[in-house]
Amino acid sequence: MNKKLLSAPFLFWSALFIIIPLCMVFYYGLTDQTGAFTLENIKAIATPEHSKALWEAIKLSVISTVICFFLAYPLAMILTGMSTSKNSLIVLIFILPMWMNFLLRTMAWQTLLEKTGVINGILSALHLPALKIINTPSAIVLGMVYNFLPFMVLPIYNVLVKIDPNVVNAARDLGANSVQTFLKITLPLSVPGIISGITMVFVPALTTFVISKILGGSKVLLIGNVIEQEFTQTGNWHLGSGLSIVLMLFIIFNMVISAVTDKDGEANAL
């Protein structure tokens, strides 16, 4: 009985901020202005402008996730090889920007990348050509990588640091070189962390609209921006909710694939 009472605040929080909002999204997404059931709001994803925004979001999310992985894995391995005192300090420094507001971090990059920004000011002083990256997909990818990289590093680091050094030493004693040890031991054992990191980066990157709005301007429109505009500008909650349901299905599909792959990775590692 006491355990049920302790879970009451969590159940209340879940109902108020998860279940009820989801029910509202599905209600608006599956009804029209008169309240009648319809699938037109979901089918609207097939229109040229909406499908283009969706595939553009998927493309940039995949690119950002891949870049984050290739940056995060070597960094996680370096941190793993350091002493406890040193890697704790570096991890703290690495996640320190996450304590700052997400919007402020993104606006800081806008200040750095804009035509009259800090970076172009330095390049101009050095008589070098200006950097034309603001309001482009490259700027959005840069913003995604900067904001979501820690979510890739930490899961991989947490898995690597738990690998028994004796397993690696045994592989080397049996004649495996560094590459073989990495491919046969380290990489398979770190698959759960990789899958977790991919999920934690890809999902927010796919749904973001702040980064693309600030760093992409009005020239790069992602599905998150389309949904945000339907709610805040046009006031069409039905269409916005319908597009949100489609995006939700993509996220659920990604999480299912990640869960299945993660299970296989743990089995292979054992």
N, C-alpha and C positions, 0 to 999 in steps of 0.2 A: 504493500500500500504506500509506504514511504517513497519507494522508487518511482511510482506513478506520479506522486505529488511533485517530486523533484523534476520530472520531465514536463510538467505542465507549462512552465514559462517557454520552453523550447517549442512545444506543440502550439501554443498561442502565437509565438513569433512566426512559425512556419505557416500557420493558417492565415495570418494577417498580411504577411509580406511575400508569400510564395503561392499558396493555393488559391486565395481569392484573386490576386492579379492574373494568374494563369487562367482561371475560369472566365475572367473578364475579357482576356485576349481571345479565347476560343469563342466566347459569345459574340463579340463584335466581328471576329474574323469569319464566322459562319452565318452571319445574318446581314441583311441589307438595311437601308434606312428605315424601312417599315417594320423591321423585326422579323421578317420572314427568312426561312432557311435558304441559303444560297452558297454555292462554291465559286462564284465569280471572283470573290476577293482573292482566293487562292490561285485561281486560274490566271489572274492578272500578272503573275510572275512570268508568264510566257510571252508577254508583250515585249517588243524589241528593246524599249528603254529599261524595263525592269530586268530582263534577262541579261542585258549588257552589264548593268550595275552589279548583278549577282556574280557573274563570271569574272568580272574585274576584281570583286572583293575576294573571290576564291583564289584567283591568280596571285594577287598581292599577299594574301595570307600564307599561301604555300611558299612563295619566295622568302617572305620574312621568317617563316618557321625553319626553312632550310638554312638560311644565313645564321639564325640564332643557334642552330644545332652545331654547325661547323665552328662557330666562335665559342660556344659554351663547353663542348666536350674537351678540347685541349686545356681550357682554363680550369675546368673541374679536375682534370688529371694533374695539373700543376699544383692546385690547392691540396690535392690528396697527398702529394709527395712532400709537402712542407711539414714543418713541426706544428704542433697543436697551437702554440701561441701565435705563430706567424699567420697561419691560414685563418684563424679566428679573426685576426685584425683585418686581413684582406677581405674576407667575406663581409665583415661589418662595413668596410669602406665601400664595397661593391653594392650592397643593398641600401646604403645610406640615402641615395637619391629617391628610393621608393618611399621614404618618409615624407617627401615633399608631395604636394598635391599634383595629381596626374595632369590636370589642365595647365598648371603653371609650368611643369616640365615641358609640355608640348609647345606652349607659347614661347618658352625660352629658345627652343629650336627654330621657331619662326623668326625670332629676333636675330639668330645667328645666320640663317639661310637667306633672308630676304635680300633684295637687290642692293639695298643700302645698309645691309646688316654688318655685323662684326666681322664675319669671315671675308666678305667682299671688301670691307674697309681695309683689312690687313693685306689682301691680295693687291688692292689698288696702290697701297703704300709701297709694295714691293714691285710695282709695275708689271704685275701678272694679270692674265685675263680673268674677268669676273666669273664666278661660279653661278651658272643658271640652273638651279635645282628646285627652287621654291615653286609651288603650284604644279608639280609634276609627280608621276607615280613613284619616282625615285625618292622624293622627299617623304612620301607617305611610308615607303618601306623603311627608310632611315628612322622615322619616328616610331614605327612599330618595333623595330629591332632594339632601339634604345629603351623603350618602355617595357618590353616583354622579355628581354634577354635574361634578367634575373630569374624569371619563372622557368627558364630552361636550365640554367646553371645549377640552381639549388637541388632539384630532384636528382640530377645526374651526380652531383657531388655527394649527396646523401647515400646513394647506392655505392659509389666507388669507395668511399671511406669505410664502408662496412665489409669490403672484400678482404678475406683473410690473406695476409701477406704470405703465409705458408703455402697457399695454393699456387701463387705466382712463382714462389721460389722452387716449389716442386716441379713445375713445368720447365723452369730453366735448368734444374738439375738433370732432367730427363733429356736435355739436348735441344729444347725449343729456343729459338732466338727471340729478339724483342718483338718482331712483327708477328711471329707465330703465337707468342704468348698473348699479345694483344687480341689477335683474331680468334683464338681458341678459348681464352680464359676471360680476359678483362671485358671485351665487348659483349659476349653472351651474358655475363653476369650483370652487366649494366643495362640490359634491355628494358627492365621494368622502369628504371629512372628515365631512359630515353622516351619511352612511350608516355610516361606521365608528363615530361617536359613538353613533348609535342602537343599533347592535348591542352596543356595550360597556356601555350603560346597561340596555337591555331584558333581556338575558340574565341578568345577576346579579340584577336586580330580580324577574324571574320565578321564580328558584330560591331566593331568600332565605327564611330562616326565623328568623334571629336578630332582624331588625328587627321583624317582625310579632309575634314572641314577646315582645319587651321592650316595644315601644311599643303593641302591640295587645292585650297580655294574652291572656286566654282568650276574648275576645269576638269577635276577628277571626281566622279560621282560613284560612290559605292552603295551597296544595298542598304547599309546602315543609315546613310544620308537620306536615301529615298524614304525609308520608314520614319525617320525623324521629321522629315518635311511633311509627311502625311499627318502626323500628330500635331505638330506645332504651327505649321503654316496654312495648309489647306483645310485642316480640321476634319479630315476623312478618317475617322478612327476605324471604320470597317475595313477599308483597303489597307491601312497601316497594320492592323491586326492580322489580316490575311497574309500579308507578306511576312510578318513576324512568325507566323505558324510555319511557313515554308522554310524560313531560316532556322527555326527551331528543329525541324526535321533533319536538316543538314547537320546540326550540332549533335543531335541524338545519334544519328548514323555514325558520326565520327567517334563518339564516345563508346558506342557498341563495338566498333572495329578496334578501338584502343583497348577495351576490356578483354576482348578475345585474344588479341596479340600479346597483351601483357601476361595473360594466363599461360600462353604458349612459351613466352620468354622465360618465365619462372620455372616452367617444367624442364625446358632445355638446360637452364642454368643448373638445376639440381641434378 
